Amino acid sequence: MSRWTAALRLVGVGFFIGSSIVLGVVAGLWLDDRLNTSPTLGIVGLFLGILVAFYGVYRMLMPLTKNKKNGESG
Amino acid sequence: MGGRRILGMPRFILIGILCLFVLLLIVGFLVGPLGSSMVGELGLPAWLSLPHPEFHLPAETAFHIFGFPVANSIIGAWITMVALICFSCVITRRIKLVPGRLQSAFEALLGWLYDLCRRVAGEANGRRFFPIVATIFLFVAFNAWLSLIPGFGSIFITNAEGEHVHLLRGANTDINMPLALALISFVFVEYFGLKSLGLRYLGKFLNVGQFFDSIKQMVKGHLKAGLGGLLTGLIHIFVGLLEALSELVRVVSFTFRLFGNMTAGEILLLIAAFLIPWVFALPFYGLELLVGFVQALIFGGLTLVFLTLAVAHHGEEAT
């Protein structure tokens, strides 16, 4: 993997974490408002957002660690 | 002594310009709200200072065409498009073997982008992705730089509702434009994924193969192996769901990154020019030039990375 790919992947990580958590919470709160289930779905949304954030970061970063184990190739 | 030149100009001119700058900075500081709150009102003429800046987060409607409202940010987008189309027409009309200044500048820029595409996506895919990535990059960068032209935000117009609104506004500072770009990037990612992997691409999001395999095993009588496989199958389905959700989140994160950075830059310039008028906003202009370029690179580059991920077969994404 080239240095550019690694750099671009890392650039995307921060906003991805923020957006997924915020999106989860906002969607949860909106559903709460609609279905009168406050605060259950807000909390579910928060945890789902955190889960998606961790999963996405894992997917984005795992190839980078693999690259390091095999030695720098570019 | 008089022949010494710094930055291509005689020394006394440079010193004169520097003195003028410092003088303007001091005057700006004294008349601006920051200085006058420290030193007190000096009774300087009112035209030296600026009015209190107002920033409207939603774009304002400038006028109507056939009943459709035309926002000021869409005019900025149109200007960017026309400028880009004119530029490319002028440059490609007279392509020379020994390029002129404009041609070589664009050749260097596009060559660098093409090189980036090939390095990230590989030779064949780089060629396929280059038009999308380059278009997004050029549009975002030109749009960001367009709104930095002095006077761009100073043209006012009175619209049909009788409001006094800006005629022009950078399209990136209206959330609809980054959202549209993010959706375009999303559609292209899915399109190329489907085109090169076929229906297998959807298997990433709807990973039910293991689940049904284990049910089949349980029906055949291998209960223990089937139950273990069932759990793995459920986890696979859940991971597929997470994958689909992360695709959705990506659109949101693309949108807000571009919108947030561009709007923050615009507000920063307004505030800097308001607090200390005249030359204080100059370093921030330089910063915003860099931010525009970097955001364009990130938007184009991340699209490229996700395109590459979408066409990669499962399990060989590390290459």
HADDOCK unambig.tbl for C-alpha pairs under 7 A between the chains (distance, minus, plus):
assign (segid A and resid 1 and name CA) (segid B and resid 319 and name CA) 5.78 0.50 0.50
assign (segid A and resid 2 and name CA) (segid B and resid 119 and name CA) 6.50 0.50 0.50
assign (segid A and resid 2 and name CA) (segid B and resid 120 and name CA) 6.44 0.50 0.50
assign (segid A and resid 4 and name CA) (segid B and resid 120 and name CA) 6.79 0.50 0.50
assign (segid A and resid 5 and name CA) (segid B and resid 120 and name CA) 5.54 0.50 0.50
assign (segid A and resid 5 and name CA) (segid B and resid 305 and name CA) 6.78 0.50 0.50
assign (segid A and resid 8 and name CA) (segid B and resid 298 and name CA) 6.86 0.50 0.50
assign (segid A and resid 8 and name CA) (segid B and resid 301 and name CA) 6.31 0.50 0.50
assign (segid A and resid 8 and name CA) (segid B and resid 302 and name CA) 6.07 0.50 0.50
assign (segid A and resid 15 and name CA) (segid B and resid 253 and name CA) 5.64 0.50 0.50
assign (segid A and resid 15 and name CA) (segid B and resid 257 and name CA) 6.77 0.50 0.50
assign (segid A and resid 16 and name CA) (segid B and resid 250 and name CA) 6.52 0.50 0.50
assign (segid A and resid 16 and name CA) (segid B and resid 253 and name CA) 5.56 0.50 0.50
assign (segid A and resid 19 and name CA) (segid B and resid 249 and name CA) 6.38 0.50 0.50
assign (segid A and resid 19 and name CA) (segid B and resid 252 and name CA) 6.45 0.50 0.50
assign (segid A and resid 19 and name CA) (segid B and resid 253 and name CA) 5.30 0.50 0.50
assign (segid A and resid 20 and name CA) (segid B and resid 249 and name CA) 5.45 0.50 0.50
assign (segid A and resid 52 and name CA) (segid B and resid 242 and name CA) 5.76 0.50 0.50
assign (segid A and resid 52 and name CA) (segid B and resid 246 and name CA) 6.14 0.50 0.50
assign (segid A and resid 56 and name CA) (segid B and resid 246 and name CA) 6.32 0.50 0.50
assign (segid A and resid 63 and name CA) (segid B and resid 318 and name CA) 4.79 0.50 0.50
